[in-house]
Amino acid sequence: MMLYFLCLVLFCVGLYGVLRKRNLVKIIIGLGIMEYAMNLFFVLLGYRFNGRAPIVAKDQNILNMVDPLPQALVLTSIVIGLGVTALVISIAIRIYEKYGTFDITKIKRLKG
């Protein structure tokens, strides 16, 4: 149960970075931390203590198998997260080229 709480703490750290920071780079890092917290949570959902791989052979009865579905979802999430992060970084670079700053309060005041 403590590991789930630590995932929540990690998610809250990322959420703090997204909501309270004014620098675009710090906001992107906060999004990444939130993504990693969710991936860790999904992996923990499928974890079994002393569990075995879900490979079943003939005449074999395994009672304590690890659930492979959360692992597959996390692999998909990592790929999607990488694409989203690349897109957000490219948008941040374009904003910096246009306005010359990463501070979102200064960007809001500028016109153009």
Sequence and secondary structure as in RCSB ss.txt:
>XXXX:A:sequence
MMLYFLCLVLFCVGLYGVLRKRNLVKIIIGLGIMEYAMNLFFVLLGYRFNGRAPIVAKDQNILNMVDPLPQALVL
TSIVIGLGVTALVISIAIRIYEKYGTFDITKIKRLKG
>XXXX:A:secstr
 HHHHHHHHHHHHHHHHHHH  BHHHHHHHHHHHHHHHHHHHHHHH  TT B S   TT   SSB  SHHHHHHH
HHHHHHHHHHHHHHHHHHHHHHHHS  BHHHHHH   
